[in-house]
Amino acid sequence: MSQAFSLYEDEISDSKAQLAAITLIIGTFERMRCFSEENHEPLRTQCALAASKLLKKPDQCRAVSICAHLFWSGRSTEKNGEEIRDGKRVMECLKKALKIANQCMDPSLQVQLFIEILNRYVCFYERENDAVRH
């Protein structure tokens, strides 16, 4: 993972490529089951931080909302492969994505981002995330 982040930070300068790369890193990390909670938490945070530093607001919004999945369906060795299910951190990501979407100037793009975030809320609602349900 550290090599993936190093390549991401040092070698990729195009904003579309950065979004694609961070999305792939997040998706790959979500499926990995080899990290302890002690190692998993800083990597989740590093993904969220990298997502929030993307150049374009729409890219930031999308990447931060994707990070929410790391805090719900990511897996660590301590949980015997079970999902982490940290509803509070999921909500933090989704709320941050909403704030970023609010900062977009193009109304049609803003609506599109709101719909994408709403879809994520529905996804977590269906997965019985109590933080989303209340």
N, CA, C and O atoms as a GROMACS GRO file, in nm:
protein
  536
    1MET      N    1   0.083  -0.119   0.000
    1MET     CA    2   0.000   0.000   0.000
    1MET      C    3   0.087   0.125   0.000
    1MET      O    4   0.054   0.223  -0.066
    2SER      N    5   0.198   0.122   0.073
    2SER     CA    6   0.283   0.240   0.079
    2SER      C    7   0.341   0.272  -0.058
    2SER      O    8   0.356   0.389  -0.093
    3GLN      N    9   0.373   0.169  -0.136
    3GLN     CA   10   0.424   0.193  -0.271
    3GLN      C   11   0.315   0.253  -0.360
    3GLN      O   12   0.343   0.340  -0.442
    4ALA      N   13   0.193   0.207  -0.343
    4ALA     CA   14   0.082   0.262  -0.422
    4ALA      C   15   0.064   0.410  -0.390
    4ALA      O   16   0.044   0.491  -0.481
    5PHE      N   17   0.070   0.446  -0.262
    5PHE     CA   18   0.057   0.586  -0.225
    5PHE      C   19   0.175   0.668  -0.274
    5PHE      O   20   0.158   0.783  -0.316
    6SER      N   21   0.295   0.612  -0.268
    6SER     CA   22   0.413   0.683  -0.317
    6SER      C   23   0.401   0.712  -0.466
    6SER      O   24   0.428   0.824  -0.510
    7LEU      N   25   0.361   0.612  -0.543
    7LEU     CA   26   0.340   0.633  -0.686
    7LEU      C   27   0.232   0.736  -0.712
    7LEU      O   28   0.247   0.825  -0.796
    8TYR      N   29   0.124   0.724  -0.638
    8TYR     CA   30   0.012   0.819  -0.652
    8TYR      C   31   0.060   0.962  -0.627
    8TYR      O   32   0.030   1.052  -0.705
    9GLU      N   33   0.133   0.983  -0.519
    9GLU     CA   34   0.175   1.117  -0.480
    9GLU      C   35   0.286   1.172  -0.568
    9GLU      O   36   0.289   1.292  -0.597
   10ASP      N   37   0.378   1.086  -0.612
   10ASP     CA   38   0.497   1.134  -0.683
   10ASP      C   39   0.486   1.132  -0.834
   10ASP      O   40   0.551   1.212  -0.902
   11GLU      N   41   0.407   1.043  -0.889
   11GLU     CA   42   0.410   1.020  -1.033
   11GLU      C   43   0.285   1.066  -1.108
   11GLU      O   44   0.290   1.083  -1.230
   12ILE      N   45   0.175   1.085  -1.040
   12ILE     CA   46   0.051   1.116  -1.111
   12ILE      C   47   0.015   1.263  -1.088
   12ILE      O   48  -0.010   1.305  -0.975
   13SER      N   49   0.014   1.339  -1.198
   13SER     CA   50  -0.016   1.481  -1.184
   13SER      C   51  -0.148   1.521  -1.249
   13SER      O   52  -0.206   1.623  -1.212
   14ASP      N   53  -0.196   1.444  -1.345
   14ASP     CA   54  -0.322   1.474  -1.412
   14ASP      C   55  -0.439   1.448  -1.317
   14ASP      O   56  -0.445   1.344  -1.252
   15SER      N   57  -0.532   1.544  -1.308
   15SER     CA   58  -0.640   1.533  -1.210
   15SER      C   59  -0.731   1.412  -1.236
   15SER      O   60  -0.774   1.347  -1.141
   16LYS      N   61  -0.761   1.382  -1.362
   16LYS     CA   62  -0.845   1.265  -1.392
   16LYS      C   63  -0.773   1.136  -1.353
   16LYS      O   64  -0.833   1.044  -1.299
   17ALA      N   65  -0.644   1.132  -1.380
   17ALA     CA   66  -0.565   1.014  -1.344
   17ALA      C   67  -0.555   1.000  -1.193
   17ALA      O   68  -0.554   0.889  -1.140
   18GLN      N   69  -0.547   1.113  -1.123
   18GLN     CA   70  -0.541   1.109  -0.976
   18GLN      C   71  -0.670   1.051  -0.919
   18GLN      O   72  -0.667   0.967  -0.829
   19LEU      N   73  -0.784   1.096  -0.971
   19LEU     CA   74  -0.913   1.043  -0.924
   19LEU      C   75  -0.922   0.894  -0.952
   19LEU      O   76  -0.965   0.816  -0.866
   20ALA      N   77  -0.883   0.854  -1.072
   20ALA     CA   78  -0.887   0.711  -1.107
   20ALA      C   79  -0.795   0.631  -1.015
   20ALA      O   80  -0.832   0.523  -0.969
   21ALA      N   81  -0.676   0.683  -0.989
   21ALA     CA   82  -0.580   0.611  -0.905
   21ALA      C   83  -0.628   0.599  -0.761
   21ALA      O   84  -0.620   0.492  -0.702
   22ILE      N   85  -0.677   0.709  -0.704
   22ILE     CA   86  -0.721   0.702  -0.563
   22ILE      C   87  -0.844   0.612  -0.552
   22ILE      O   88  -0.860   0.543  -0.451
   23THR      N   89  -0.929   0.612  -0.653
   23THR     CA   90  -1.044   0.522  -0.653
   23THR      C   91  -0.999   0.376  -0.656
   23THR      O   92  -1.055   0.292  -0.585
   24LEU      N   93  -0.899   0.346  -0.737
   24LEU     CA   94  -0.846   0.210  -0.742
   24LEU      C   95  -0.778   0.171  -0.611
   24LEU      O   96  -0.793   0.058  -0.564
   25ILE      N   97  -0.705   0.264  -0.553
   25ILE     CA   98  -0.639   0.237  -0.424
   25ILE      C   99  -0.744   0.206  -0.318
   25ILE      O  100  -0.731   0.110  -0.242
   26ILE      N  101  -0.848   0.289  -0.312
   26ILE     CA  102  -0.954   0.270  -0.213
   26ILE      C  103  -1.024   0.135  -0.235
   26ILE      O  104  -1.046   0.060  -0.140
   27GLY      N  105  -1.059   0.106  -0.360
   27GLY     CA  106  -1.127  -0.020  -0.390
   27GLY      C  107  -1.043  -0.142  -0.357
   27GLY      O  108  -1.094  -0.241  -0.305
   28THR      N  109  -0.915  -0.134  -0.388
   28THR     CA  110  -0.825  -0.245  -0.358
   28THR      C  111  -0.810  -0.262  -0.208
   28THR      O  112  -0.817  -0.374  -0.156
   29PHE      N  113  -0.790  -0.152  -0.140
   29PHE     CA  114  -0.771  -0.156   0.005
   29PHE      C  115  -0.895  -0.209   0.076
   29PHE      O  116  -0.885  -0.282   0.175
   30GLU      N  117  -1.012  -0.173   0.024
   30GLU     CA  118  -1.138  -0.219   0.084
   30GLU      C  119  -1.146  -0.372   0.082
   30GLU      O  120  -1.202  -0.433   0.173
   31ARG      N  121  -1.092  -0.434  -0.021
   31ARG     CA  122  -1.100  -0.579  -0.037
   31ARG      C  123  -0.988  -0.655   0.035
   31ARG      O  124  -0.998  -0.777   0.052
   32MET      N  125  -0.884  -0.586   0.077
   32MET     CA  126  -0.771  -0.654   0.143
   32MET      C  127  -0.807  -0.695   0.285
   32MET      O  128  -0.881  -0.624   0.354
   33ARG      N  129  -0.756  -0.809   0.327
   33ARG     CA  130  -0.787  -0.861   0.460
   33ARG      C  131  -0.661  -0.894   0.539
   33ARG      O  132  -0.668  -0.970   0.636
   34CYS      N  133  -0.548  -0.839   0.500
   34CYS     CA  134  -0.422  -0.879   0.561
   34CYS      C  135  -0.371  -0.781   0.667
   34CYS      O  136  -0.269  -0.807   0.730
   35PHE      N  137  -0.439  -0.669   0.687
   35PHE     CA  138  -0.392  -0.568   0.781
   35PHE      C  139  -0.458  -0.582   0.917
   35PHE      O  140  -0.576  -0.614   0.928
   36SER      N  141  -0.379  -0.558   1.020
   36SER     CA  142  -0.436  -0.551   1.155
   36SER      C  143  -0.509  -0.417   1.168
   36SER      O  144  -0.489  -0.327   1.086
   37GLU      N  145  -0.591  -0.404   1.269
   37GLU     CA  146  -0.662  -0.277   1.292
   37GLU      C  147  -0.563  -0.164   1.313
   37GLU      O  148  -0.586  -0.051   1.271
   38GLU      N  149  -0.453  -0.195   1.379
   38GLU     CA  150  -0.349  -0.096   1.405
   38GLU      C  151  -0.292  -0.038   1.275
   38GLU      O  152  -0.259   0.080   1.270
   39ASN      N  153  -0.281  -0.121   1.172
   39ASN     CA  154  -0.231  -0.075   1.042
   39ASN      C  155  -0.344  -0.027   0.951
   39ASN      O  156  -0.323   0.058   0.864
   40HIS      N  157  -0.462  -0.082   0.970
   40HIS     CA  158  -0.576  -0.050   0.883
   40HIS      C  159  -0.623   0.094   0.903
   40HIS      O  160  -0.648   0.165   0.806
   41GLU      N  161  -0.634   0.136   1.028
   41GLU     CA  162  -0.687   0.270   1.058
   41GLU      C  163  -0.605   0.381   0.993
   41GLU      O  164  -0.664   0.468   0.928
   42PRO      N  165  -0.471   0.384   1.007
   42PRO     CA  166  -0.396   0.491   0.941
   42PRO      C  167  -0.408   0.489   0.789
   42PRO      O  168  -0.405   0.594   0.725
   43LEU      N  169  -0.421   0.371   0.731
   43LEU     CA  170  -0.436   0.363   0.586
   43LEU      C  171  -0.572   0.416   0.541
   43LEU      O  172  -0.582   0.483   0.438
   44ARG      N  173  -0.676   0.386   0.617
   44ARG     CA  174  -0.809   0.443   0.586
   44ARG      C  175  -0.803   0.595   0.592
   44ARG      O  176  -0.855   0.665   0.505
   45THR      N  177  -0.739   0.645   0.697
   45THR     CA  178  -0.727   0.790   0.714
   45THR      C  179  -0.643   0.850   0.602
   45THR      O  180  -0.674   0.959   0.553
   46GLN      N  181  -0.537   0.781   0.562
   46GLN     CA  182  -0.453   0.830   0.453
   46GLN      C  183  -0.532   0.837   0.322
   46GLN      O  184  -0.514   0.932   0.245
   47CYS      N  185  -0.616   0.740   0.297
   47CYS     CA  186  -0.702   0.742   0.178
   47CYS      C  187  -0.796   0.862   0.182
   47CYS      O  188  -0.811   0.934   0.082
   48ALA      N  189  -0.859   0.884   0.296
   48ALA     CA  190  -0.953   0.997   0.310
   48ALA      C  191  -0.881   1.130   0.292
   48ALA      O  192  -0.934   1.222   0.230
   49LEU      N  193  -0.761   1.141   0.347
   49LEU     CA  194  -0.683   1.264   0.334
   49LEU      C  195  -0.643   1.287   0.188
   49LEU      O  196  -0.655   1.399   0.138
   50ALA      N  197  -0.596   1.183   0.121
   50ALA     CA  198  -0.560   1.196  -0.020
   50ALA      C  199  -0.681   1.235  -0.104
   50ALA      O  200  -0.670   1.317  -0.195
   51ALA      N  201  -0.796   1.178  -0.073
   51ALA     CA  202  -0.919   1.211  -0.145
   51ALA      C  203  -0.956   1.357  -0.128
   51ALA      O  204  -1.000   1.422  -0.223
   52SER      N  205  -0.938   1.409  -0.008
   52SER     CA  206  -0.977   1.547   0.019
   52SER      C  207  -0.878   1.649  -0.037
   52SER      O  208  -0.906   1.769  -0.037
   53LYS      N  209  -0.764   1.602  -0.085
   53LYS     CA  210  -0.663   1.693  -0.140
   53LYS      C  211  -0.663   1.697  -0.292
   53LYS      O  212  -0.577   1.762  -0.352
   54LEU      N  213  -0.756   1.628  -0.356
   54LEU     CA  214  -0.763   1.633  -0.502
   54LEU      C  215  -0.789   1.777  -0.546
   54LEU      O  216  -0.852   1.855  -0.474
   55LEU      N  217  -0.742   1.810  -0.665
   55LEU     CA  218  -0.746   1.948  -0.712
   55LEU      C  219  -0.888   1.999  -0.735
   55LEU      O  220  -0.922   2.109  -0.692
   56LYS      N  221  -0.970   1.922  -0.802
   56LYS     CA  222  -1.105   1.967  -0.839
   56LYS      C  223  -1.206   1.924  -0.733
   56LYS      O  224  -1.203   1.812  -0.684
   57LYS      N  225  -1.296   2.016  -0.700
   57LYS     CA  226  -1.398   1.989  -0.598
   57LYS      C  227  -1.485   1.867  -0.631
   57LYS      O  228  -1.510   1.785  -0.543
   58PRO      N  229  -1.531   1.852  -0.756
   58PRO     CA  230  -1.613   1.734  -0.785
   58PRO      C  231  -1.535   1.603  -0.762
   58PRO      O  232  -1.591   1.505  -0.713
   59ASP      N  233  -1.406   1.604  -0.796
   59ASP     CA  234  -1.323   1.486  -0.773
   59ASP      C  235  -1.307   1.461  -0.624
   59ASP      O  236  -1.314   1.346  -0.579
   60GLN      N  237  -1.286   1.567  -0.548
   60GLN     CA  238  -1.276   1.554  -0.402
   60GLN      C  239  -1.403   1.493  -0.346
   60GLN      O  240  -1.399   1.399  -0.266
   61CYS      N  241  -1.515   1.546  -0.388
   61CYS     CA  242  -1.645   1.500  -0.339
   61CYS      C  243  -1.664   1.352  -0.366
   61CYS      O  244  -1.702   1.276  -0.277
   62ARG      N  245  -1.638   1.311  -0.489
   62ARG     CA  246  -1.657   1.170  -0.526
   62ARG      C  247  -1.563   1.080  -0.448
   62ARG      O  248  -1.604   0.975  -0.397
   63ALA      N  249  -1.437   1.119  -0.439
   63ALA     CA  250  -1.338   1.035  -0.372
   63ALA      C  251  -1.366   1.024  -0.222
   63ALA      O  252  -1.352   0.916  -0.164
   64VAL      N  253  -1.404   1.135  -0.160
   64VAL     CA  254  -1.434   1.131  -0.016
   64VAL      C  255  -1.556   1.043   0.011
   64VAL      O  256  -1.559   0.968   0.108
   65SER      N  257  -1.656   1.051  -0.076
   65SER     CA  258  -1.774   0.966  -0.055
   65SER      C  259  -1.740   0.819  -0.078
   65SER      O  260  -1.798   0.732  -0.012
   66ILE      N  261  -1.648   0.790  -0.168
   66ILE     CA  262  -1.604   0.652  -0.188
   66ILE      C  263  -1.531   0.601  -0.065
   66ILE      O  264  -1.542   0.483  -0.030
   67CYS      N  265  -1.456   0.689   0.001
   67CYS     CA  266  -1.383   0.650   0.123
   67CYS      C  267  -1.476   0.599   0.232
   67CYS      O  268  -1.434   0.520   0.317
   68ALA      N  269  -1.600   0.642   0.230
   68ALA     CA  270  -1.695   0.596   0.331
   68ALA      C  271  -1.702   0.443   0.335
   68ALA      O  272  -1.723   0.384   0.441
   69HIS      N  273  -1.684   0.381   0.220
   69HIS     CA  274  -1.690   0.234   0.215
   69HIS      C  275  -1.577   0.168   0.294
   69HIS      O  276  -1.594   0.058   0.345
   70LEU      N  277  -1.464   0.235   0.304
   70LEU     CA  278  -1.352   0.179   0.382
   70LEU      C  279  -1.389   0.163   0.528
   70LEU      O  280  -1.344   0.071   0.596
   71PHE      N  281  -1.471   0.255   0.577
   71PHE     CA  282  -1.508   0.254   0.718
   71PHE      C  283  -1.627   0.162   0.746
   71PHE      O  284  -1.664   0.143   0.862
   72TRP      N  285  -1.686   0.107   0.642
   72TRP     CA  286  -1.799   0.016   0.661
   72TRP      C  287  -1.764  -0.126   0.617
   72TRP      O  288  -1.779  -0.220   0.695
   73SER      N  289  -1.719  -0.141   0.495
   73SER     CA  290  -1.697  -0.276   0.445
   73SER      C  291  -1.550  -0.316   0.437
   73SER      O  292  -1.517  -0.424   0.389
   74GLY      N  293  -1.461  -0.227   0.483
   74GLY     CA  294  -1.320  -0.266   0.494
   74GLY      C  295  -1.306  -0.376   0.597
   74GLY      O  296  -1.392  -0.392   0.684
   75ARG      N  297  -1.199  -0.453   0.588
   75ARG     CA  298  -1.182  -0.567   0.677
   75ARG      C  299  -1.042  -0.567   0.736
   75ARG      O  300  -0.945  -0.534   0.668
   76SER      N  301  -1.032  -0.605   0.863
   76SER     CA  302  -0.901  -0.618   0.927
   76SER      C  303  -0.888  -0.758   0.985
   76SER      O  304  -0.987  -0.830   1.000
   77THR      N  305  -0.766  -0.796   1.018
   77THR     CA  306  -0.742  -0.932   1.067
   77THR      C  307  -0.805  -0.955   1.204
   77THR      O  308  -0.842  -1.068   1.236
   78GLU      N  309  -0.817  -0.850   1.287
   78GLU     CA  310  -0.874  -0.867   1.421
   78GLU      C  311  -1.020  -0.910   1.419
   78GLU      O  312  -1.068  -0.974   1.512
   79LYS      N  313  -1.090  -0.874   1.314
   79LYS     CA  314  -1.233  -0.904   1.307
   79LYS      C  315  -1.260  -1.034   1.230
   79LYS      O  316  -1.372  -1.059   1.189
   80ASN      N  317  -1.156  -1.114   1.212
   80ASN     CA  318  -1.169  -1.243   1.141
   80ASN      C  319  -1.235  -1.226   1.004
   80ASN      O  320  -1.317  -1.309   0.964
   81GLY      N  321  -1.200  -1.121   0.933
   81GLY     CA  322  -1.252  -1.098   0.800
   81GLY      C  323  -1.388  -1.032   0.796
   81GLY      O  324  -1.442  -1.010   0.688
   82GLU      N  325  -1.446  -1.001   0.912
   82GLU     CA  326  -1.576  -0.932   0.914
   82GLU      C  327  -1.557  -0.784   0.881
   82GLU      O  328  -1.449  -0.728   0.900
   83GLU      N  329  -1.663  -0.723   0.834
   83GLU     CA  330  -1.658  -0.581   0.798
   83GLU      C  331  -1.639  -0.495   0.923
   83GLU      O  332  -1.682  -0.531   1.032
   84ILE      N  333  -1.573  -0.381   0.904
   84ILE     CA  334  -1.541  -0.292   1.016
   84ILE      C  335  -1.667  -0.224   1.071
   84ILE      O  336  -1.686  -0.218   1.192
   85ARG      N  337  -1.752  -0.174   0.983
   85ARG     CA  338  -1.882  -0.115   1.020
   85ARG      C  339  -1.872  -0.003   1.122
   85ARG      O  340  -1.934  -0.008   1.228
   86ASP      N  341  -1.795   0.098   1.088
   86ASP     CA  342  -1.782   0.217   1.172
   86ASP      C  343  -1.876   0.325   1.116
   86ASP      O  344  -1.836   0.409   1.036
   87GLY      N  345  -2.002   0.319   1.160
   87GLY     CA  346  -2.105   0.409   1.109
   87GLY      C  347  -2.074   0.556   1.127
   87GLY      O  348  -2.106   0.638   1.041
   88LYS      N  349  -2.011   0.589   1.238
   88LYS     CA  350  -1.977   0.730   1.266
   88LYS      C  351  -1.880   0.784   1.161
   88LYS      O  352  -1.898   0.895   1.111
   89ARG      N  353  -1.778   0.706   1.127
   89ARG     CA  354  -1.680   0.751   1.029
   89ARG      C  355  -1.740   0.755   0.888
   89ARG      O  356  -1.703   0.840   0.807
   90VAL      N  357  -1.832   0.663   0.860
   90VAL     CA  358  -1.904   0.666   0.732
   90VAL      C  359  -1.977   0.799   0.719
   90VAL      O  360  -1.969   0.866   0.616
   91MET      N  361  -2.048   0.837   0.825
   91MET     CA  362  -2.123   0.963   0.823
   91MET      C  363  -2.030   1.084   0.809
   91MET      O  364  -2.064   1.180   0.740
   92GLU      N  365  -1.914   1.079   0.873
   92GLU     CA  366  -1.818   1.188   0.859
   92GLU      C  367  -1.778   1.206   0.712
   92GLU      O  368  -1.771   1.318   0.662
   93CYS      N  369  -1.752   1.095   0.644
   93CYS     CA  370  -1.715   1.102   0.503
   93CYS      C  371  -1.829   1.158   0.418
   93CYS      O  372  -1.808   1.244   0.333
   94LEU      N  373  -1.949   1.108   0.441
   94LEU     CA  374  -2.063   1.154   0.361
   94LEU      C  375  -2.095   1.300   0.387
   94LEU      O  376  -2.128   1.374   0.294
   95LYS      N  377  -2.085   1.344   0.513
   95LYS     CA  378  -2.110   1.485   0.544
   95LYS      C  379  -2.003   1.574   0.482
   95LYS      O  380  -2.033   1.683   0.434
   96LYS      N  381  -1.878   1.528   0.484
   96LYS     CA  382  -1.771   1.605   0.422
   96LYS      C  383  -1.794   1.614   0.271
   96LYS      O  384  -1.771   1.719   0.212
   97ALA      N  385  -1.838   1.505   0.210
   97ALA     CA  386  -1.869   1.506   0.067
   97ALA      C  387  -1.980   1.606   0.037
   97ALA      O  388  -1.975   1.676  -0.064
   98LEU      N  389  -2.081   1.613   0.123
   98LEU     CA  390  -2.189   1.711   0.105
   98LEU      C  391  -2.137   1.855   0.112
   98LEU      O  392  -2.176   1.940   0.033
   99LYS      N  393  -2.048   1.881   0.207
   99LYS     CA  394  -1.990   2.015   0.219
   99LYS      C  395  -1.911   2.052   0.094
   99LYS      O  396  -1.919   2.165   0.046
  100ILE      N  397  -1.836   1.957   0.043
  100ILE     CA  398  -1.757   1.982  -0.078
  100ILE      C  399  -1.851   2.005  -0.196
  100ILE      O  400  -1.827   2.095  -0.277
  101ALA      N  401  -1.956   1.926  -0.209
  101ALA     CA  402  -2.052   1.943  -0.318
  101ALA      C  403  -2.117   2.080  -0.311
  101ALA      O  404  -2.143   2.142  -0.415
  102ASN      N  405  -2.144   2.128  -0.190
  102ASN     CA  406  -2.203   2.262  -0.173
  102ASN      C  407  -2.113   2.372  -0.225
  102ASN      O  408  -2.161   2.479  -0.261
  103GLN      N  409  -1.983   2.348  -0.230
  103GLN     CA  410  -1.887   2.448  -0.275
  103GLN      C  411  -1.874   2.455  -0.426
  103GLN      O  412  -1.811   2.547  -0.479
  104CYS      N  413  -1.933   2.361  -0.498
  104CYS     CA  414  -1.926   2.361  -0.644
  104CYS      C  415  -2.015   2.472  -0.699
  104CYS      O  416  -2.127   2.492  -0.653
  105MET      N  417  -1.964   2.541  -0.798
  105MET     CA  418  -2.036   2.657  -0.852
  105MET      C  419  -2.139   2.619  -0.958
  105MET      O  420  -2.241   2.687  -0.971
  106ASP      N  421  -2.115   2.515  -1.033
  106ASP     CA  422  -2.204   2.474  -1.141
  106ASP      C  423  -2.326   2.403  -1.082
  106ASP      O  424  -2.312   2.294  -1.025
  107PRO      N  425  -2.446   2.463  -1.093
  107PRO     CA  426  -2.565   2.403  -1.032
  107PRO      C  427  -2.596   2.261  -1.081
  107PRO      O  428  -2.636   2.176  -1.002
  108SER      N  429  -2.579   2.236  -1.211
  108SER     CA  430  -2.611   2.102  -1.262
  108SER      C  431  -2.511   1.998  -1.209
  108SER      O  432  -2.549   1.885  -1.180
  109LEU      N  433  -2.385   2.036  -1.198
  109LEU     CA  434  -2.285   1.947  -1.141
  109LEU      C  435  -2.312   1.924  -0.992
  109LEU      O  436  -2.296   1.813  -0.941
  110GLN      N  437  -2.354   2.029  -0.925
  110GLN     CA  438  -2.386   2.019  -0.783
  110GLN      C  439  -2.500   1.919  -0.760
  110GLN      O  440  -2.494   1.836  -0.669
  111VAL      N  441  -2.603   1.927  -0.842
  111VAL     CA  442  -2.716   1.834  -0.831
  111VAL      C  443  -2.669   1.691  -0.857
  111VAL      O  444  -2.709   1.598  -0.787
  112GLN      N  445  -2.586   1.674  -0.958
  112GLN     CA  446  -2.533   1.541  -0.989
  112GLN      C  447  -2.456   1.484  -0.870
  112GLN      O  448  -2.471   1.366  -0.836
  113LEU      N  449  -2.373   1.567  -0.806
  113LEU     CA  450  -2.297   1.522  -0.689
  113LEU      C  451  -2.389   1.487  -0.573
  113LEU      O  452  -2.368   1.388  -0.504
  114PHE      N  453  -2.492   1.570  -0.552
  114PHE     CA  454  -2.589   1.541  -0.445
  114PHE      C  455  -2.658   1.406  -0.468
  114PHE      O  456  -2.680   1.330  -0.374
  115ILE      N  457  -2.690   1.377  -0.593
  115ILE     CA  458  -2.755   1.250  -0.625
  115ILE      C  459  -2.660   1.133  -0.599
  115ILE      O  460  -2.700   1.030  -0.545
  116GLU      N  461  -2.533   1.151  -0.637
  116GLU     CA  462  -2.434   1.045  -0.611
  116GLU      C  463  -2.419   1.020  -0.461
  116GLU      O  464  -2.410   0.906  -0.417
  117ILE      N  465  -2.417   1.128  -0.383
  117ILE     CA  466  -2.405   1.114  -0.237
  117ILE      C  467  -2.531   1.050  -0.181
  117ILE      O  468  -2.523   0.964  -0.093
  118LEU      N  469  -2.648   1.091  -0.230
  118LEU     CA  470  -2.774   1.029  -0.186
  118LEU      C  471  -2.772   0.879  -0.214
  118LEU      O  472  -2.818   0.800  -0.131
  119ASN      N  473  -2.721   0.840  -0.329
  119ASN     CA  474  -2.710   0.697  -0.360
  119ASN      C  475  -2.624   0.625  -0.258
  119ASN      O  476  -2.654   0.511  -0.221
  120ARG      N  477  -2.518   0.689  -0.212
  120ARG     CA  478  -2.433   0.627  -0.110
  120ARG      C  479  -2.508   0.617   0.024
  120ARG      O  480  -2.499   0.517   0.094
  121TYR      N  481  -2.584   0.723   0.058
  121TYR     CA  482  -2.666   0.717   0.180
  121TYR      C  483  -2.762   0.599   0.173
  121TYR      O  484  -2.777   0.524   0.270
  122VAL      N  485  -2.828   0.582   0.060
  122VAL     CA  486  -2.922   0.472   0.042
  122VAL      C  487  -2.850   0.338   0.055
  122VAL      O  488  -2.900   0.244   0.118
  123CYS      N  489  -2.732   0.329  -0.003
  123CYS     CA  490  -2.652   0.206   0.005
  123CYS      C  491  -2.623   0.171   0.151
  123CYS      O  492  -2.639   0.056   0.192
  124PHE      N  493  -2.580   0.270   0.229
  124PHE     CA  494  -2.548   0.243   0.370
  124PHE      C  495  -2.674   0.219   0.453
  124PHE      O  496  -2.671   0.145   0.551
  125TYR      N  497  -2.784   0.283   0.414
  125TYR     CA  498  -2.912   0.256   0.480
  125TYR      C  499  -2.952   0.110   0.460
  125TYR      O  500  -2.992   0.041   0.554
  126GLU      N  501  -2.939   0.064   0.336
  126GLU     CA  502  -2.975  -0.074   0.305
  126GLU      C  503  -2.882  -0.174   0.374
  126GLU      O  504  -2.922  -0.287   0.402
  127ARG      N  505  -2.759  -0.132   0.400
  127ARG     CA  506  -2.664  -0.219   0.470
  127ARG      C  507  -2.677  -0.206   0.622
  127ARG      O  508  -2.591  -0.253   0.697
  128GLU      N  509  -2.783  -0.141   0.664
  128GLU     CA  510  -2.820  -0.129   0.806
  128GLU      C  511  -2.718  -0.052   0.889
  128GLU      O  512  -2.684  -0.090   1.001
  129ASN      N  513  -2.670   0.058   0.832
  129ASN     CA  514  -2.582   0.148   0.907
  129ASN      C  515  -2.672   0.233   0.997
  129ASN      O  516  -2.745   0.319   0.948
  130ASP      N  517  -2.666   0.210   1.127
  130ASP     CA  518  -2.752   0.281   1.222
  130ASP      C  519  -2.728   0.432   1.220
  130ASP      O  520  -2.821   0.508   1.245
  131ALA      N  521  -2.607   0.475   1.192
  131ALA     CA  522  -2.577   0.619   1.188
  131ALA      C  523  -2.654   0.687   1.075
  131ALA      O  524  -2.691   0.803   1.087
  132VAL      N  525  -2.678   0.617   0.966
  132VAL     CA  526  -2.754   0.671   0.854
  132VAL      C  527  -2.903   0.660   0.881
  132VAL      O  528  -2.980   0.745   0.836
  133ARG      N  529  -2.944   0.560   0.953
  133ARG     CA  530  -3.087   0.536   0.979
  133ARG      C  531  -3.147   0.635   1.079
  133ARG      O  532  -3.269   0.651   1.081
  134HIS      N  533  -3.066   0.700   1.161
  134HIS     CA  534  -3.121   0.790   1.263
  134HIS      C  535  -3.096   0.933   1.229
  134HIS      O  536  -3.136   1.022   1.304
   0.00000   0.00000   0.00000
